Amino acid sequence: MEEGFIISNKIRKAVFIEISSGEKSLTRIAKKHHLIEHVVESAAKELEEHGIIEEKNGGYELTEMGKKLFGKLKGSGAI
């Protein structure tokens, strides 16, 4: 399931959580978590390829599937 895909990688998980909380900038996510921006971009691309996030209005947002996954992960205590 996609839940495992998100939580199995700490960078994908951090990007997912930040975007779900309203952050749109990968640069700010990288700086906040002290990560290399290229690594954050790669994680975002993977999340985008799985239909979990999408690039929109100059930033990133959760897709409908991403919103459902966030609800499931939050409800289960995984994030």
N, C-alpha and C positions, 0 to 999 in steps of 0.2 A: 504494500500500500504506500501511497504518497507520504503518509505520516512518518513512516520509517525513513524514507528518502530525506525528509527535512531534518529529523532529529539525529540521524546517524552521522552528520557532519556538523561540527561546531560553527563553521563559517556560514554554511547554508542556514543553519538555525538562527544565528545572529542576524543575518540579512532578512530572513523571514519575519522575525520578531520586530525588528526595526521598521520594516515596511508596513507590517500590520498595525504598528502604533502611529503611523502617519508620516514617517520619515520618507522622503522621496529621493534624496541625494545619496548615491553610493559613496561619494567622496566624504561626506559627513559620517556615514556609517563606518568607513575605514578608519577615519581619525578617531572616532569615539571608542572603537574597539582596539585601536593600535594595530591595525592590520594593513598589509600592503594593498593598495587600491586595486591592482591587477587581480589579486586573489578574490577580492570582494566582487569585482566585475565578472569573474569566471563563475562564482557561486550564483550570482544573479542570473547569468545566462542559463545555467542549469535549471534554476527555478522557473525561468521563462519558458524554456523548452518543455518542461513538464506541465505548463499551463497554470502555474501557481501564482505567478506575478506577471504583470505586463507593463511595458513602457507606455506612459500616457502623460500628456501635457508637460513634457520636459522632465519627467521623473518616473518613479515606479509606484505601482499600486497593486493590491491583491486583486486577482480575478475572482469571479463568483466561486470557483472551486477553491481558491486560496482562502476565501472568507469562511467557507465550510470547514476546511482543514484547520483553520485557526480555532474555530469553535470546538472542534473535536479535541484538539491538542490541549486547549485551555481547560476544557471540561475534565480531561483525564489527568490533568496535573503534569503533563509532559513538558509544558512551557510555563 
